[in-house]
Amino acid sequence: MRIATALAAAASLAVFYATPPQPAAAAAAPAKCHRGETGEPSADSRGRSSVDAGEIRWEDESKYDDALKHAHKVWTSGGLDRVKVRPDDASSIADLQWRDVDRRDGAWAKRGGQWAPHTGADNIYLGDHLLGDRKAYGTKQWRRSVAVHELGHALGHCHKTINWYLTVLDPDIDNIDGITEPTGTDRKNYHALWG
């Protein structure tokens, strides 16, 4: 009986070792971009983000504190924890600055915000001319939508189109009406980019 058990065990080991290893699942490709603006990459990009060593350290020079705090919260909760978003302090260097701007010229005519990469700290500008009290998009909900959209860019996400799927990264401010957090697809795109 012991010999039969030993032979059966040896046979199962032989089958175990003869089975070739399974390849690891391939990482999802970064999400493609809308390509509606000059200089926009063709896909989400870690290299085109404000992320430095797995985190974004930010400074606040904006009066829209509720909107930026909300954006920080929704891009770092519910499993979106690969990139830490923290306030700057005396022991760190800011990667991102939140600022307000009051411009109505050119592209700013209907732009509620803009992520602007720089050699030093990047900026997120929030447009007072649209987001201010009693302005066209001057509500808590709109400010949050714009802040979440712009922080998405700081995390390396490019513009997508609402014609593809529901996303907070659509470039048309009217299309993100009521979207105040990353959608299911935005979250998948985050994981494809950051793991």
Order of alpha helices (4+ residues) and beta strands (2+ residues): alpha-beta-alpha-beta-beta-beta-beta-alpha-alpha-alpha
